[in-house]
């Protein structure tokens, strides 16, 4: 857990569209259709607060399979320590 607020990136891949909320605030909204799930296809800058954070993702599916990949990283895409 971060000791203070820090800017980070959330990397997402989804099939079809997705929305993401961090601590109740909408931080990502992408209405794509007909795409396969590709890890790290999209990103959104987020700010993690000190202590616990809640990250919620909703994927909506128009047809065929549904998928989701999520990774939180530094703004440079490096793993968070």
HUQUI-V80200 format. One record per residue. N is the residue number from 1. RES is the residue in one small letter. SS is DSSP state (A for helix, B for strand, O for the rest). OMEGA is omega as a letter, one per 20 degrees, with the letter a starting at -180 (999 if undefined). Layout:
n:N res:RES ss:SS omega:OMEGA
n:N res:RES ss:SS omega:OMEGA
This chain:
n:1 res:x ss:O omega:r
n:2 res:x ss:O omega:r
n:3 res:x ss:O omega:r
n:4 res:x ss:O omega:r
n:5 res:x ss:O omega:r
n:6 res:x ss:B omega:r
n:7 res:x ss:B omega:a
n:8 res:x ss:B omega:r
n:9 res:x ss:B omega:r
n:10 res:x ss:B omega:a
n:11 res:x ss:B omega:a
n:12 res:x ss:B omega:r
n:13 res:x ss:B omega:a
n:14 res:x ss:B omega:r
n:15 res:x ss:B omega:j
n:16 res:x ss:O omega:a
n:17 res:x ss:B omega:a
n:18 res:x ss:B omega:r
n:19 res:x ss:B omega:r
n:20 res:x ss:B omega:r
n:21 res:x ss:B omega:r
n:22 res:x ss:B omega:a
n:23 res:x ss:O omega:r
n:24 res:x ss:O omega:a
n:25 res:x ss:B omega:r
n:26 res:x ss:B omega:a
n:27 res:x ss:B omega:a
n:28 res:x ss:B omega:r
n:29 res:x ss:B omega:a
n:30 res:x ss:B omega:r
n:31 res:x ss:O omega:r
n:32 res:x ss:O omega:a
n:33 res:x ss:O omega:r
n:34 res:x ss:O omega:r
n:35 res:x ss:O omega:r
n:36 res:x ss:O omega:r
n:37 res:x ss:O omega:r
n:38 res:x ss:O omega:r
n:39 res:x ss:O omega:r
n:40 res:x ss:O omega:r
n:41 res:x ss:O omega:a
n:42 res:x ss:B omega:r
n:43 res:x ss:B omega:r
n:44 res:x ss:B omega:r
n:45 res:x ss:B omega:a
n:46 res:x ss:B omega:r
n:47 res:x ss:B omega:r
n:48 res:x ss:B omega:r
n:49 res:x ss:O omega:r
n:50 res:x ss:O omega:r
n:51 res:x ss:O omega:a
n:52 res:x ss:O omega:r
n:53 res:x ss:O omega:r
n:54 res:x ss:O omega:r
n:55 res:x ss:B omega:a
n:56 res:x ss:B omega:r
n:57 res:x ss:B omega:r
n:58 res:x ss:B omega:r
n:59 res:x ss:B omega:r
n:60 res:x ss:B omega:a
n:61 res:x ss:O omega:r
n:62 res:x ss:O omega:a
n:63 res:x ss:O omega:r
n:64 res:x ss:O omega:a
n:65 res:x ss:O omega:r
n:66 res:x ss:O omega:r
n:67 res:x ss:B omega:a
n:68 res:x ss:B omega:r
n:69 res:x ss:B omega:r
n:70 res:x ss:B omega:r
n:71 res:x ss:B omega:r
n:72 res:x ss:B omega:a
n:73 res:x ss:B omega:r
n:74 res:x ss:O omega:r
n:75 res:x ss:O omega:r
n:76 res:x ss:O omega:r
n:77 res:x ss:O omega:a
n:78 res:x ss:O omega:r
n:79 res:x ss:B omega:r
n:80 res:x ss:O omega:r
n:81 res:x ss:O omega:999
